[in-house]
Amino acid sequence: MQDKDKNYLFLILLHIGIGVLIYYIPFISKIYAGLMFVISLYFIIKTRNKNNEVLYAAAYIVGSEVFLRMTDGNPNHEFSKYGIIIFVIIGMFYSGFSKNAIPYWIFLLLLVPGIIIATQTLNLTSIDIRKTISFNISGPVSLAFASLYCYNRKIKLEEVNNILLVMGLPILTCTTYLILYTPKLSEILTNTGSNAETSGGFGPNQVSTALGLGMFIFFARVITSSRTKFIFILNIFIALNISYRGLLTFSRGGMITGLVMIFIMLVFLYKNSKYKGRVKLNYFFIIISSIMFCTWLYTESQTNGLIGKRYSNEDAMGREKESKFTGREDIAKSEINAFLNNPFFGVGVAKGAEIRMEETGLVIASHDEITRMLAEHGSLGILSLMILLFTPIVLYLDNSQHIYSFCFVFFWLLTINHAAMRTAAPSFVYALSILKVKFNDEEEENSVRRKQFI
């Protein structure tokens, strides 16, 4: 076994071990969170960010976010988003940023009116306005800072694969924890709703988002980073287990997003490969499809058919549910109404949730970042979303070596439609889409248009 494969196996076993250790000794989760931040900061400062260490640090903290929330390891709820902001600011201090990253400066400025309006419209007697605004704006701000750092920053494709691996390792830790945490399925599965018991006692939507991302990362490694049969089989085994645990959350958004990312990657590679590469991809497609199909059949058998009913929008009795989106369309409607009533500058950051509280008596957070931006930022929110959507597309015209670009954009777009920006993942993964990716040496870079990707 080569040294690279030994190191890879060590990292896999290490993170499986961390999951086992934290399951049996929960307080270690807090030590784990503290160490990852301190060690990351140490290496960034020591190396002066010569090799984009901030991206590795941010990737690790993003991959661990849901697991740390699940195990009460985070110093505060927004630890990962603040971590990203701190890391990339340090990275920009050492390595600068592109003077052409104007779209993201504009995006940051467009957030300001909504914050100012919130200070005037929020009920100051019932909330801590600083915490409320920071909680609701931390996602877009972390996206902006990460994008400022990543904008057209040159990086090798191999480094992008390594960043994804660093993000995927703590997701493997989370998967290990879920295997140990989840009770016997026959005792807890009685309906087709999202299930906290199979999600580590945490929110299934966020867990599904993390596991869907992990599924994509390790299936991508099956195709791009499996140098030997052993590593190939190991990556398949990990991807299969993450997929299975993701399905068991009974939260559909994250898993569908992961599948879409895999499909986009395969289409991109197929389109940009020559004949031999396409033949090879055909085998990969058959293998991945077979694995996913077998995983689905196994999950169906383990859940007594409930998972199939969940994805068919049926209850446990096989009757179609009235709502296809578990009531989220009502939240979206209220936010659209808020936008129509305040089309220019919106109702202000966090005011949408307060309006729903006044109307229903319930604290209901938004699940859709698009309608939230419309409601709370008005027409400026529309402009902000257009900047985020079109900038990666324009950059891709001169960045065709970035095989993951549209995978990352679609992860952001689909995730914010079902989980808003409650986690740091859509912010950071979006920023990775605007990196300037090149192959591993200058000769290969110069001749890339004549070579196949696989």
C-alpha positions as CSV (number, residue, x, y, z in Angstrom):
1,M,0.0,0.0,0.0
2,Q,1.4,3.4,-1.0
3,D,2.0,6.1,1.6
4,K,-0.8,8.2,0.3
5,D,-3.3,5.4,0.7
6,K,-2.0,4.7,4.2
7,N,-2.4,8.3,5.2
8,Y,-5.9,8.3,3.7
9,L,-6.9,5.1,5.6
10,F,-5.4,6.6,8.8
11,L,-7.6,9.7,8.4
12,I,-10.7,7.6,7.8
13,L,-10.1,5.4,10.9
14,L,-9.2,8.5,13.0
15,H,-12.5,10.2,12.2
16,I,-14.5,7.0,12.8
17,G,-12.7,6.8,16.1
18,I,-13.6,10.3,17.0
19,G,-17.3,9.5,16.4
20,V,-17.1,6.5,18.6
21,L,-15.2,8.4,21.4
22,I,-17.7,11.3,21.5
23,Y,-20.6,8.9,21.5
24,Y,-19.3,7.2,24.7
25,I,-17.7,10.4,26.2
26,P,-19.9,13.3,25.1
27,F,-18.0,16.2,26.7
28,I,-15.1,15.4,24.3
29,S,-17.2,17.1,21.6
30,K,-16.4,20.5,23.2
31,I,-12.7,19.7,23.3
32,Y,-12.9,18.6,19.7
33,A,-14.5,21.9,18.7
34,G,-12.0,24.0,20.6
35,L,-9.0,22.0,19.2
36,M,-10.1,22.3,15.6
37,F,-10.4,26.0,15.8
38,V,-7.1,26.6,17.7
39,I,-5.1,24.1,15.6
40,S,-6.5,25.6,12.4
41,L,-5.7,29.1,13.5
42,Y,-2.1,28.0,14.5
43,F,-1.4,26.5,11.0
44,I,-2.9,29.5,9.2
45,I,-0.7,31.9,11.1
46,K,2.4,29.7,11.0
47,T,2.2,29.2,7.2
48,R,1.0,32.7,6.5
49,N,-1.7,31.0,4.4
50,K,0.8,30.1,1.7
51,N,-1.2,27.1,0.5
52,N,-4.7,28.4,1.1
53,E,-4.8,26.8,4.6
54,V,-7.9,29.0,5.4
55,L,-9.9,26.9,2.9
56,Y,-9.0,23.7,4.6
57,A,-9.7,25.2,8.0
58,A,-13.1,26.5,6.9
59,A,-13.9,23.2,5.1
60,Y,-13.3,21.2,8.3
61,I,-15.4,23.5,10.5
62,V,-18.2,23.4,7.9
63,G,-18.1,19.6,7.7
64,S,-18.2,19.3,11.5
65,E,-21.0,21.9,12.1
66,V,-24.0,19.7,12.2
67,F,-22.2,17.0,14.3
68,L,-21.1,19.6,16.8
69,R,-24.6,21.0,17.1
70,M,-25.9,17.4,17.5
71,T,-23.5,16.7,20.3
72,D,-23.5,20.2,22.0
73,G,-19.9,20.8,21.1
74,N,-20.3,24.3,19.6
75,P,-19.3,27.2,21.8
76,N,-22.3,29.0,20.2
77,H,-24.9,28.1,17.6
78,E,-23.2,30.1,14.8
79,F,-19.7,28.9,15.6
80,S,-19.0,27.6,12.1
81,K,-20.2,30.8,10.3
82,Y,-18.1,33.0,12.5
83,G,-15.2,30.6,12.1
84,I,-15.4,31.0,8.3
85,I,-15.5,34.8,8.6
86,I,-12.5,34.9,10.9
87,F,-10.4,32.4,8.8
88,V,-11.0,34.1,5.5
89,I,-10.3,37.6,6.9
90,I,-7.0,36.3,8.2
91,G,-6.5,34.7,4.8
92,M,-7.1,37.9,3.0
93,F,-4.7,39.7,5.3
94,Y,-1.9,37.3,4.3
95,S,-2.9,36.5,0.7
96,G,-5.1,39.4,-0.4
97,F,-8.1,39.2,-2.6
98,S,-9.2,40.0,-6.1
99,K,-9.8,43.7,-6.9
100,N,-12.5,42.4,-9.3
101,A,-14.6,40.9,-6.5
102,I,-16.9,43.9,-6.8
103,P,-20.1,41.8,-7.0
104,Y,-19.6,40.5,-3.5
105,W,-18.9,44.0,-2.1
106,I,-22.1,45.1,-3.7
107,F,-23.8,42.1,-2.1
108,L,-22.6,43.1,1.3
109,L,-23.7,46.7,0.9
110,L,-27.2,45.5,-0.2
111,L,-27.6,43.8,3.1
112,V,-27.2,47.0,5.1
113,P,-30.6,48.6,4.5
114,G,-32.3,45.5,5.8
115,I,-30.3,45.7,9.0
116,I,-31.0,49.4,9.5
117,I,-34.7,48.8,8.9
118,A,-34.7,46.0,11.4
119,T,-33.4,48.3,14.1
120,Q,-36.5,50.4,13.6
121,T,-39.2,47.7,13.1
122,L,-38.3,44.9,15.4
123,N,-40.0,44.7,18.8
124,L,-37.2,45.7,21.1
125,T,-39.0,44.8,24.3
126,S,-39.2,41.1,23.5
127,I,-35.9,40.3,21.8
128,D,-32.1,41.0,22.0
129,I,-31.9,42.9,18.8
130,R,-28.1,42.3,18.3
131,K,-28.4,38.5,18.7
132,T,-31.5,38.4,16.5
133,I,-30.0,40.3,13.6
134,S,-26.7,38.5,13.8
135,F,-28.4,35.1,13.8
136,N,-30.4,36.0,10.7
137,I,-27.6,37.8,8.8
138,S,-24.6,35.6,9.6
139,G,-25.3,33.2,6.7
140,P,-25.2,35.8,4.0
141,V,-22.3,37.6,5.6
142,S,-20.2,34.4,5.8
143,L,-21.1,33.7,2.1
144,A,-19.9,37.2,1.2
145,F,-16.6,37.0,3.0
146,A,-15.9,33.5,1.7
147,S,-16.7,34.6,-1.8
148,L,-14.4,37.7,-1.5
149,Y,-11.5,35.3,-0.6
150,C,-12.3,32.7,-3.3
151,Y,-13.1,35.0,-6.2
152,N,-10.9,33.9,-9.1
153,R,-8.3,32.6,-6.6
154,K,-6.0,30.2,-8.5
155,I,-6.0,26.7,-7.1
156,K,-5.2,23.2,-8.4
157,L,-7.9,20.6,-9.0
158,E,-6.1,18.3,-6.6
159,E,-6.3,20.9,-3.9
160,V,-10.1,21.2,-4.4
161,N,-10.4,17.4,-4.0
162,N,-8.4,17.7,-0.8
163,I,-10.6,20.5,0.5
164,L,-13.7,18.4,-0.2
165,L,-12.0,15.5,1.7
166,V,-11.3,17.7,4.7
167,M,-15.0,18.7,4.6
168,G,-16.1,15.1,4.3
169,L,-14.1,13.6,7.1
170,P,-16.1,15.1,10.0
171,I,-19.3,14.1,8.1
172,L,-18.0,10.5,8.3
173,T,-17.6,11.1,12.1
174,C,-21.2,12.2,12.2
175,T,-22.3,9.1,10.3
176,T,-20.4,6.9,12.8
177,Y,-22.1,8.7,15.7
178,L,-25.5,8.1,14.0
179,I,-24.8,4.4,13.6
180,L,-24.2,4.1,17.4
181,Y,-27.0,6.5,18.4
182,T,-29.9,5.2,16.3
183,P,-32.2,2.8,18.2
184,K,-33.7,-0.3,16.6
185,L,-35.7,1.0,13.6
186,S,-38.8,-1.2,14.2
187,E,-39.2,0.6,17.6
188,I,-39.1,4.2,16.4
189,L,-40.4,4.2,12.8
190,T,-44.2,4.6,13.0
191,N,-44.8,7.3,10.3
192,T,-43.2,9.0,7.3
193,G,-42.3,12.3,9.0
194,S,-38.7,13.5,9.4
195,N,-37.2,11.5,12.3
196,A,-35.0,13.0,15.0
197,E,-34.2,9.6,16.5
198,T,-32.4,8.6,13.3
199,S,-30.8,12.0,13.1
200,G,-28.8,11.9,16.4
201,G,-31.6,13.7,18.3
202,F,-31.1,16.7,16.1
203,G,-33.0,18.4,13.3
204,P,-33.3,15.9,10.4
205,N,-33.3,18.7,7.8
206,Q,-29.8,19.9,8.8
207,V,-28.5,16.3,9.2
208,S,-29.8,15.4,5.8
209,T,-28.1,18.4,4.3
210,A,-24.7,17.4,5.8
211,L,-25.1,13.7,4.8
212,G,-26.2,14.6,1.3
213,L,-23.1,16.7,0.9
214,G,-21.0,13.8,2.4
215,M,-22.6,11.4,-0.1
216,F,-21.5,13.6,-3.0
217,I,-18.0,14.1,-1.7
218,F,-17.3,10.3,-1.3
219,F,-19.0,9.4,-4.6
220,A,-16.8,12.1,-6.2
221,R,-13.8,10.5,-4.7
222,V,-14.9,7.1,-6.2
223,I,-14.5,8.7,-9.6
224,T,-11.6,11.2,-9.1
225,S,-9.4,10.0,-6.3
226,S,-9.5,6.2,-6.2
227,R,-6.0,5.2,-7.2
228,T,-6.2,1.5,-6.1
229,K,-9.0,-1.1,-5.9
230,F,-8.8,-1.0,-2.1
231,I,-9.4,2.8,-2.0
232,F,-12.1,2.4,-4.7
233,I,-14.0,-0.1,-2.5
234,L,-13.4,1.9,0.6
235,N,-14.8,5.1,-0.9
236,I,-17.9,3.1,-2.2
237,F,-18.4,1.6,1.2
238,I,-18.3,5.0,2.9
239,A,-20.6,6.6,0.4
240,L,-23.0,3.8,0.7
241,N,-23.2,4.1,4.5
242,I,-23.6,7.9,4.4
243,S,-26.4,7.5,1.8
244,Y,-28.2,5.0,4.0
245,R,-28.0,7.1,7.1
246,G,-29.2,10.1,5.1
247,L,-32.2,8.2,3.9
248,L,-33.0,7.2,7.4
249,T,-33.4,10.8,8.5
250,F,-36.6,10.8,6.4
251,S,-35.7,14.4,5.4
252,R,-35.7,14.5,1.6
253,G,-34.0,17.9,0.8
254,G,-30.4,17.0,1.5
255,M,-30.5,13.6,-0.2
256,I,-32.1,14.9,-3.3
257,T,-29.6,17.7,-3.4
258,G,-26.7,15.2,-3.1
259,L,-28.1,13.1,-6.0
260,V,-28.5,16.2,-8.2
261,M,-24.8,17.1,-7.5
262,I,-23.7,13.6,-8.5
263,F,-25.7,13.7,-11.7
264,I,-24.3,17.2,-12.6
265,M,-20.8,16.0,-12.0
266,L,-21.2,12.9,-14.2
267,V,-22.8,14.9,-17.0
268,F,-20.0,17.5,-16.9
269,L,-17.3,14.8,-17.0
270,Y,-19.0,12.9,-19.7
271,K,-19.4,16.0,-21.9
272,N,-15.8,16.9,-21.5
273,S,-14.2,13.5,-21.9
274,K,-13.0,11.7,-25.0
275,Y,-14.1,8.3,-26.0
276,K,-12.0,6.3,-23.5
277,G,-13.0,8.6,-20.7
278,R,-16.7,8.2,-21.6
279,V,-16.4,4.4,-21.6
280,K,-14.9,4.6,-18.1
281,L,-17.6,6.9,-17.0
282,N,-20.2,4.5,-18.3
283,Y,-18.8,1.9,-15.8
284,F,-18.9,4.5,-13.0
285,F,-22.5,5.4,-13.8
286,I,-23.5,1.7,-13.7
287,I,-21.7,1.1,-10.5
288,I,-23.0,4.2,-8.7
289,S,-26.6,3.6,-10.0
290,S,-26.5,0.0,-8.8
291,I,-25.1,1.0,-5.4
292,M,-27.8,3.7,-5.0
293,F,-30.5,1.3,-6.1
294,C,-29.4,-1.4,-3.7
295,T,-29.1,1.1,-0.9
296,W,-32.7,2.2,-1.6
297,L,-34.0,-1.4,-1.6
298,Y,-32.2,-2.1,1.6
299,T,-33.6,1.0,3.2
300,E,-37.1,0.1,2.0
301,S,-36.7,-3.3,3.7
302,Q,-35.4,-1.9,6.9
303,T,-38.2,0.7,7.1
304,N,-41.0,-1.6,6.1
305,G,-41.6,0.5,3.0
306,L,-42.0,3.8,4.9
307,I,-39.1,5.5,3.1
308,G,-40.8,4.9,-0.3
309,K,-44.0,6.4,1.0
310,R,-42.0,9.4,2.4
311,Y,-40.6,10.2,-1.0
312,S,-44.0,9.6,-2.6
313,N,-45.4,12.2,-0.2
314,E,-47.7,9.6,1.5
315,D,-48.4,8.9,5.2
316,A,-47.8,5.5,6.8
317,M,-51.2,4.3,5.5
318,G,-50.3,5.1,1.9
319,R,-52.6,8.1,1.7
320,E,-51.3,11.2,-0.1
321,K,-50.5,14.1,2.3
322,E,-52.2,17.4,1.7
323,S,-48.9,19.3,1.8
324,K,-46.0,18.3,-0.4
325,F,-43.7,20.6,1.5
326,T,-44.7,19.9,5.2
327,G,-46.4,23.3,5.5
328,R,-43.4,25.3,4.3
329,E,-45.4,26.7,1.5
330,D,-47.5,28.7,4.0
331,I,-44.3,30.3,5.3
332,A,-43.2,31.2,1.8
333,K,-46.7,32.7,1.1
334,S,-46.4,34.9,4.2
335,E,-43.0,36.1,3.0
336,I,-44.1,36.8,-0.5
337,N,-47.0,38.8,1.0
338,A,-44.5,40.7,3.1
339,F,-42.5,41.5,0.0
340,L,-45.6,42.7,-1.9
341,N,-46.5,45.0,1.0
342,N,-42.9,46.3,1.2
343,P,-41.4,45.8,-2.3
344,F,-38.6,48.3,-2.1
345,F,-36.6,47.7,1.0
346,G,-38.5,44.9,2.7
347,V,-39.6,44.5,6.3
348,G,-36.1,44.3,7.7
349,V,-33.9,41.5,8.9
350,A,-35.6,38.9,11.2
351,K,-38.9,40.8,10.9
352,G,-40.5,38.1,8.8
353,A,-40.4,35.6,11.8
354,E,-41.8,38.3,14.1
355,I,-44.7,38.9,11.7
356,R,-45.5,35.2,11.7
357,M,-45.4,35.2,15.5
358,E,-47.9,38.0,15.6
359,E,-50.2,36.3,13.1
360,T,-50.1,32.7,14.3
361,G,-48.7,32.9,17.9
362,L,-45.9,30.5,16.8
363,V,-42.2,31.0,16.4
364,I,-41.7,29.8,12.8
365,A,-38.3,30.3,11.1
366,S,-38.0,30.5,7.4
367,H,-36.9,27.4,5.5
368,D,-36.4,29.3,2.2
369,E,-33.7,31.8,1.9
370,I,-35.1,33.1,-1.4
371,T,-38.4,34.2,-0.1
372,R,-36.8,35.4,3.1
373,M,-34.5,37.7,1.1
374,L,-37.6,39.0,-0.7
375,A,-39.5,39.7,2.4
376,E,-36.7,41.1,4.5
377,H,-34.7,43.0,1.9
378,G,-37.3,43.7,-0.8
379,S,-36.1,44.6,-4.3
380,L,-32.5,44.7,-2.9
381,G,-32.9,41.1,-2.0
382,I,-33.8,40.2,-5.6
383,L,-30.7,42.1,-6.8
384,S,-28.6,40.2,-4.2
385,L,-29.9,36.8,-5.4
386,M,-29.2,37.7,-9.0
387,I,-25.6,38.6,-8.1
388,L,-25.1,35.3,-6.4
389,L,-26.7,33.3,-9.2
390,F,-25.1,34.9,-12.2
391,T,-21.6,35.6,-11.0
392,P,-20.5,31.9,-11.0
393,I,-22.0,31.4,-14.4
394,V,-20.1,34.4,-15.9
395,L,-16.8,33.3,-14.2
396,Y,-17.3,29.7,-15.5
397,L,-16.9,31.0,-19.1
398,D,-13.2,31.4,-18.4
399,N,-13.0,28.6,-15.8
400,S,-14.0,25.4,-17.6
401,Q,-11.5,23.3,-15.6
402,H,-13.6,23.7,-12.5
403,I,-15.5,20.4,-12.8
404,Y,-17.4,21.0,-9.6
405,S,-18.5,24.6,-10.2
406,F,-22.1,23.9,-11.1
407,C,-22.3,21.1,-8.5
408,F,-21.5,23.7,-5.8
409,V,-23.9,26.3,-7.2
410,F,-26.7,23.8,-7.3
411,F,-25.9,22.7,-3.7
412,W,-26.3,26.3,-2.6
413,L,-29.4,26.9,-4.6
414,L,-31.2,23.7,-3.6
415,T,-30.1,23.9,0.0
416,I,-31.3,27.4,0.6
417,N,-34.7,26.3,-0.8
418,H,-35.3,23.8,1.9
419,A,-33.0,24.7,4.8
420,A,-32.4,28.4,4.2
421,M,-28.9,29.3,5.5
422,R,-29.1,27.7,8.9
423,T,-25.8,26.0,8.4
424,A,-22.6,27.3,7.0
425,A,-22.4,24.7,4.3
426,P,-24.3,26.5,1.5
427,S,-22.2,29.7,2.1
428,F,-18.8,28.0,2.0
429,V,-19.7,25.5,-0.8
430,Y,-21.0,28.4,-2.9
431,A,-17.8,30.3,-2.5
432,L,-15.8,27.2,-3.8
433,S,-17.7,27.5,-7.1
434,I,-15.9,30.8,-8.0
435,L,-12.3,29.5,-7.5
436,K,-10.1,29.6,-10.5
437,V,-9.3,25.9,-10.9
438,K,-6.4,24.6,-12.9
439,F,-4.7,21.2,-13.4
440,N,-1.7,20.2,-11.4
441,D,1.2,21.5,-13.6
442,E,1.7,24.2,-16.2
443,E,2.1,21.9,-19.1
444,E,-1.1,20.1,-18.3
445,E,-2.8,23.5,-17.8
446,N,-1.7,24.8,-21.2
447,S,-2.9,21.7,-23.0
448,V,-6.1,21.0,-21.0
449,R,-8.4,21.7,-23.9
450,R,-6.8,18.9,-25.8
451,K,-7.0,16.4,-23.0
452,Q,-9.7,14.5,-21.4
453,F,-10.8,14.9,-17.8
454,I,-10.7,11.1,-17.1
